[in-house]
């Protein structure tokens, strides 16, 4: 009998090796690895999300007639070896994993690997597209995906709405006042499966020296395909019409705004990217959503998400150690929860992360990522922290987004400029600064905004590297002209010390 080994982020009957599997001729193996659970300081909701989804998927397969060997083992390798020793399968097959190390492991264990269909562009096809290009821009890749896949395309081959990109309609600052027009995400009641997973995770951490962080699961995140499909319908019916205009805004009164919060489901297989895009295309065809909402969302899925996936495979394994700016500081205690912070923007993001295992992309990029780069945090430490704390974290997601996009650690292979900004940008796009004890306009003094101080210091510190970069040269030259630059740089030294000690 054949064994199909299903990994924890392949939880869908349509995926790879499972797509053609016949319950009469194959058995399914699933392994919960204690080494994995204790390998990082996981957010409780992240760890629960994966394990609860695995257990429910095993039940779903059993209900469909499969024999499922569901094991808890010290490691994935141990679980695999124990399964082979017990059942002596004719062959073990698995779908290509989403991580470089996972693929190495399967090769080492001589598991037959089936091509992954969890993305709409396989990474080998992405490599063919990228081959020979001097720079491969996400926008070019995205347009090619639109044409190839047919989303939001007119019959004459032109893009729907007459343009490829409606980004300029999707960068509005937050609405003034207390307006909170964004529909709440659906939630689920916790059940016995959830409660058992929570108990098991705490016990595994206690027994094996692991550490968990963050609030307990509260039903925000779906852990079954049925519930994930309901979340998708809720998004399309109630949230998608609002998606777009405030994509880049940050407000204290809403942790989700009109973000889909569907990425975790796509990243572990509960939803497939084509069915998510099909649902959005259908809503657009019915006239239920404007083109800027539909296009902005489709671009995130078939553009950015697939681009990041392709880039990960193209540049691994060296990409992990990229550190072009020589950043080597540890994570600030304000990020990890080891210290509170008076920076209102950081405090709001970390509080949301603690409660929901989630921040949206601008909070990740322009608050947490921005401060990390300005401060000089080691990019791999930042990658691992985001990977273990965000509900949708995975190495393939976090490496390009952190190393390439937010920390400029790859020296500009991915982002043509560093995403550095002072307090002014955060003030424009959020309601964080008004109640903050720091003054976003000040760059020196005890009440100077740390972002503003470190921003000017960053431009001065990396002057020679960026002065010829057309996308940031103007700001670098402006830093040369600051009359108080010596005082700014002196204040930056103090800000760094306070960030490191958790006193800011
Ligand atoms: S003033 Fe500075 S630290 Fe305070 S919220 Fe604004 S950007 Fe953040």
Boltz pocket constraint, residues with backbone or C-beta under 6 A from the ligand:
constraints:
  - pocket:
      binder: B
      contacts: [[A, 342], [A, 343], [A, 344], [A, 345], [A, 346], [A, 422], [A, 423], [A, 424], [A, 426], [A, 427], [A, 432], [A, 433], [A, 434], [A, 436], [A, 437], [A, 438], [A, 439], [A, 440], [A, 449], [A, 450], [A, 451], [A, 452]]
      max_distance: 6.0
